[in-house]
Amino acid sequence: MASEDTVATSSDEAQVRQQGYDSYLLPTDNIEARRFLEQQRALSEIYEGRIVIAPVHLTLESEVLDVATGSGVWALDFAERHPNAASTKIICIDIGAKMFPLTHPPNVTFQTVSALSMPADWTNKFMLVHQRLILTGIKKDEWEQDIREIYRVAASGGWAQICEYNSGYEVTGVTTGPATKRSEELYTRLGEKTGIDFFCARRIPDLMKAAGFVDVDVEERVVPLGAWNGDISRRFAETMITTFRGLKAVVLKYDGLGVVHSPEEYDEMVDEIEREWAAGPGAHVVWDVFVGRKV
């Protein structure tokens, strides 16, 4: 049974939740906001409660930027828990304001700004630039510009922290179920159709180095999916299933991409994925947090 903070209800499954923006594949609704919240909690847990992975030193004059903030869950968690947050100015940006929170601390501000074209006067501004899960919002050929912009706005000596998941679920020696394999084919085709790079995590270190970052490093976590492996694996499975249900509209827009042929068939595929993950070992999600320093 899903927690109330995480996933769509059974009545939501039959709905086609529409994209909030043409450039972002997922909806921007309350279900998505709840998914972001649970995802933040789960990611914090697998990274030992750390919000900031980069070895950055924040002072009274430091400013922090949260790129592709969504509902602001990372920034709000940072503002609540980081030791120096109260004296830090935190700016959160996204392509639209639909998910921005109505209330937030006075040192946290939200602005409608594209990650690919940030203000010119932000050059060398932020001691920490955080970005997470922008992969469904930019195209494969835009990643270089995204990383260059992060480098530009980072202050000298400042750090970037970029979190993405590797969309390949297979782990050596473990066999995924047929519905999961079917979904992999579906999302490979979706990436080809939309220009989205679902495997962007594999390119990020080289892109960071090319932009000028040094001391580039990664902390990786491999998480089995499904209740068979305990609470954290159940929660990650729920957030992933909610993501799949959220992609329904864009898959149907492209007539099922030759993999599914009706809304009902899409729902049946996701239901079967959920059963596969709950039953036993198979699917995993691989999370990567990349860090790099601007000289």
C-alpha positions as CSV (number, residue, x, y, z in Angstrom):
1,M,0.0,0.0,0.0
2,A,1.5,3.4,-1.0
3,S,1.9,6.1,1.5
4,E,-0.3,9.2,1.0
5,D,2.7,11.3,0.1
6,T,3.9,9.3,-2.8
7,V,1.9,7.8,-5.6
8,A,-1.2,8.1,-7.6
9,T,-4.3,6.3,-6.4
10,S,-6.0,3.6,-8.4
11,S,-8.6,6.1,-9.6
12,D,-5.7,8.2,-11.0
13,E,-4.3,5.3,-13.0
14,A,-7.0,5.5,-15.7
15,Q,-6.5,9.3,-16.1
16,V,-4.2,10.8,-18.7
17,R,-2.3,13.5,-16.8
18,Q,-1.2,16.1,-19.3
19,Q,2.2,17.6,-19.7
20,G,2.6,21.0,-17.9
21,Y,5.0,22.3,-20.5
22,D,5.9,21.2,-24.0
23,S,9.5,20.9,-23.1
24,Y,8.9,18.8,-20.0
25,L,7.6,15.2,-20.5
26,L,5.9,14.9,-17.1
27,P,2.8,16.6,-15.6
28,T,3.1,19.5,-13.2
29,D,0.3,18.6,-10.7
30,N,-0.2,17.7,-7.1
31,I,0.7,14.0,-7.8
32,E,4.0,15.1,-9.2
33,A,4.6,17.4,-6.2
34,R,4.0,14.5,-3.8
35,R,6.4,12.3,-5.9
36,F,9.1,15.0,-5.6
37,L,8.6,15.1,-1.8
38,E,8.9,11.4,-1.3
39,Q,11.8,11.2,-3.8
40,Q,13.7,13.9,-1.8
41,R,13.1,11.9,1.4
42,A,14.3,8.7,-0.2
43,L,17.4,10.2,-1.8
44,S,18.4,11.8,1.4
45,E,18.2,8.4,3.1
46,I,20.4,6.6,0.6
47,Y,22.9,9.4,0.8
48,E,23.1,9.1,4.6
49,G,21.0,12.2,5.3
50,R,23.3,14.5,3.3
51,I,21.7,17.3,1.3
52,V,25.0,18.6,0.0
53,I,27.4,16.0,-1.3
54,A,29.9,18.5,-2.8
55,P,32.7,19.5,-0.3
56,V,31.7,23.2,-0.5
57,H,32.3,25.7,2.3
58,L,29.4,28.1,2.7
59,T,29.9,31.4,4.5
60,L,27.6,34.4,5.4
61,E,28.1,35.8,1.9
62,S,27.5,32.6,0.0
63,E,24.6,32.2,-2.5
64,V,23.1,28.9,-3.6
65,L,21.3,28.2,-6.9
66,D,18.8,25.3,-7.3
67,V,18.3,24.6,-11.1
68,A,15.2,22.9,-12.3
69,T,13.8,23.2,-8.8
70,G,10.3,21.9,-9.5
71,S,8.4,22.3,-6.3
72,G,11.6,23.3,-4.4
73,V,11.9,20.2,-2.3
74,W,15.7,20.1,-2.3
75,A,16.0,23.9,-1.6
76,L,13.5,23.8,1.2
77,D,15.2,20.8,2.8
78,F,18.5,22.6,2.5
79,A,17.0,25.8,4.0
80,E,15.7,23.7,7.0
81,R,18.6,21.4,7.7
82,H,22.0,22.9,6.4
83,P,23.9,24.5,9.3
84,N,24.6,27.7,7.3
85,A,21.3,27.9,5.5
86,A,19.8,30.7,7.5
87,S,22.6,33.1,6.4
88,T,22.6,31.9,2.8
89,K,20.6,33.4,-0.1
90,I,19.0,30.6,-2.1
91,I,17.6,31.2,-5.6
92,C,15.4,28.5,-7.2
93,I,14.7,28.5,-10.9
94,D,12.5,26.5,-13.3
95,I,10.9,27.0,-16.7
96,G,7.5,27.7,-15.1
97,A,6.0,28.6,-11.8
98,K,3.2,26.0,-11.7
99,M,4.8,24.0,-8.9
100,F,6.5,26.7,-6.9
101,P,5.5,26.5,-3.2
102,L,3.1,29.2,-1.9
103,T,5.1,29.6,1.3
104,H,8.9,29.5,1.9
105,P,11.6,31.0,4.1
106,P,12.4,34.7,3.3
107,N,16.0,33.8,2.2
108,V,14.6,31.4,-0.5
109,T,13.3,32.9,-3.7
110,F,11.7,31.4,-6.8
111,Q,12.1,32.7,-10.4
112,T,11.0,31.6,-13.8
113,V,14.3,31.2,-15.6
114,S,15.6,28.7,-18.2
115,A,18.5,26.5,-17.2
116,L,19.9,27.0,-20.7
117,S,19.9,30.8,-20.6
118,M,20.5,32.2,-17.1
119,P,20.9,36.0,-16.5
120,A,24.1,37.5,-17.6
121,D,24.7,39.1,-14.2
122,W,24.7,35.7,-12.5
123,T,28.2,35.0,-13.9
124,N,30.6,33.9,-11.1
125,K,27.8,34.3,-8.5
126,F,27.0,31.0,-6.7
127,M,29.2,29.0,-4.3
128,L,26.9,26.0,-4.9
129,V,24.8,25.2,-8.0
130,H,22.5,22.2,-7.5
131,Q,20.6,20.5,-10.3
132,R,18.6,17.3,-10.1
133,L,16.6,15.3,-12.6
134,I,16.4,17.7,-15.5
135,L,16.7,14.8,-17.9
136,T,13.0,14.9,-18.9
137,G,13.2,18.6,-19.5
138,I,16.1,19.1,-21.9
139,K,17.1,17.4,-25.1
140,K,20.3,15.4,-25.6
141,D,21.9,18.1,-27.6
142,E,21.2,20.7,-24.9
143,W,23.1,19.0,-22.2
144,E,26.4,20.7,-23.2
145,Q,24.8,24.1,-22.9
146,D,23.2,23.2,-19.6
147,I,26.5,22.3,-18.0
148,R,28.3,25.3,-19.5
149,E,25.6,27.6,-17.9
150,I,26.1,25.9,-14.6
151,Y,29.9,26.5,-14.9
152,R,29.4,30.1,-15.9
153,V,27.2,31.0,-12.9
154,A,29.3,29.1,-10.4
155,A,31.7,31.3,-8.4
156,S,35.4,30.8,-8.5
157,G,36.1,28.0,-6.0
158,G,32.4,27.1,-6.0
159,W,30.9,23.7,-6.7
160,A,28.3,22.1,-8.9
161,Q,26.2,19.2,-7.7
162,I,24.2,17.3,-10.4
163,C,22.0,14.4,-9.6
164,E,20.5,12.1,-12.3
165,Y,19.5,8.4,-12.5
166,N,20.7,6.0,-15.0
167,S,17.6,4.7,-16.8
168,G,19.0,1.2,-17.4
169,Y,17.5,-1.1,-14.8
170,E,19.6,-4.2,-15.4
171,V,22.3,-5.3,-13.0
172,T,24.8,-8.1,-13.9
173,G,23.5,-11.5,-12.9
174,V,19.9,-10.3,-12.3
175,T,17.2,-10.8,-14.9
176,T,14.4,-8.2,-15.2
177,G,10.9,-9.3,-16.0
178,P,9.2,-9.1,-19.4
179,A,7.1,-6.0,-18.5
180,T,10.1,-4.1,-17.3
181,K,12.0,-5.1,-20.5
182,R,9.0,-3.9,-22.5
183,S,9.1,-0.5,-20.8
184,E,12.8,-0.2,-21.5
185,E,12.0,-0.6,-25.2
186,L,9.2,1.9,-24.9
187,Y,11.4,4.6,-23.3
188,T,14.3,4.0,-25.7
189,R,11.8,4.8,-28.5
190,L,10.4,7.7,-26.5
191,G,13.9,9.2,-26.2
192,E,14.5,8.7,-29.9
193,K,11.2,10.4,-30.7
194,T,11.6,13.4,-28.3
195,G,15.4,13.9,-28.3
196,I,15.5,13.2,-24.5
197,D,18.6,11.3,-23.3
198,F,17.4,8.9,-20.7
199,F,21.0,7.7,-20.3
200,C,22.5,11.2,-19.7
201,A,24.2,10.1,-16.5
202,R,26.8,8.3,-18.6
203,R,27.9,11.6,-20.3
204,I,27.8,14.1,-17.4
205,P,31.4,13.6,-16.1
206,D,32.9,14.3,-19.5
207,L,30.6,17.3,-20.1
208,M,31.6,18.7,-16.7
209,K,35.3,18.4,-17.5
210,A,34.8,19.9,-20.9
211,A,33.1,22.9,-19.4
212,G,36.1,23.5,-17.1
213,F,35.2,21.8,-13.8
214,V,38.0,20.1,-11.9
215,D,37.9,17.5,-9.1
216,V,34.9,15.9,-10.9
217,D,33.7,12.9,-8.9
218,V,30.6,10.8,-8.5
219,E,28.8,9.0,-5.7
220,E,26.7,6.2,-7.0
221,R,23.9,4.3,-5.3
222,V,22.3,1.1,-6.7
223,V,18.9,0.5,-5.3
224,P,16.8,-2.7,-5.9
225,L,13.2,-1.9,-6.6
226,G,10.3,-3.5,-4.9
227,A,8.8,-4.2,-1.4
228,W,10.6,-7.6,-1.3
229,N,13.8,-5.7,-0.4
230,G,12.4,-3.5,2.4
231,D,10.9,-0.1,2.9
232,I,13.4,2.1,0.9
233,S,13.2,-0.2,-2.1
234,R,9.4,-0.1,-1.9
235,R,9.4,3.7,-1.8
236,F,11.7,4.1,-4.8
237,A,9.5,1.6,-6.7
238,E,6.5,3.7,-5.9
239,T,8.1,6.9,-7.1
240,M,9.2,5.2,-10.3
241,I,5.8,3.7,-11.0
242,T,4.3,7.2,-10.5
243,T,6.8,8.5,-13.1
244,F,5.7,5.8,-15.5
245,R,2.1,6.8,-15.0
246,G,3.0,10.4,-15.5
247,L,4.6,9.6,-18.9
248,K,1.3,8.1,-20.2
249,A,0.2,11.3,-22.0
250,V,3.4,11.7,-24.0
251,V,3.5,8.0,-24.9
252,L,-0.1,8.2,-26.2
253,K,0.7,11.4,-28.1
254,Y,3.1,9.3,-30.1
255,D,0.5,6.5,-30.6
256,G,2.2,4.2,-28.1
257,L,5.5,4.1,-30.1
258,G,4.7,0.7,-31.5
259,V,4.9,-0.9,-28.0
260,V,1.4,-0.2,-26.6
261,H,-1.7,0.4,-28.6
262,S,-4.3,1.9,-26.1
263,P,-4.5,3.7,-22.8
264,E,-5.7,0.5,-21.2
265,E,-2.7,-1.5,-22.5
266,Y,-0.3,1.2,-21.1
267,D,-2.0,0.9,-17.7
268,E,-1.8,-2.9,-17.9
269,M,2.0,-2.7,-18.7
270,V,2.7,-0.4,-15.7
271,D,0.5,-2.6,-13.4
272,E,2.6,-5.6,-14.4
273,I,5.8,-3.8,-13.9
274,E,4.6,-2.9,-10.4
275,R,3.8,-6.6,-9.7
276,E,7.2,-7.7,-11.1
277,W,9.1,-5.3,-8.8
278,A,7.1,-6.3,-5.7
279,A,7.6,-10.0,-6.3
280,G,11.4,-10.3,-6.2
281,P,14.8,-9.3,-7.4
282,G,15.0,-7.9,-10.9
283,A,14.9,-4.1,-11.5
284,H,17.2,-1.6,-9.9
285,V,17.6,2.1,-10.1
286,V,21.0,3.6,-10.3
287,W,21.4,7.1,-8.8
288,D,24.5,9.3,-9.5
289,V,25.4,12.5,-7.8
290,F,28.2,14.3,-9.7
291,V,30.3,17.1,-8.2
292,G,32.8,19.4,-9.7
293,R,34.7,22.6,-8.7
294,K,35.2,25.8,-10.7
295,V,38.8,27.0,-10.5
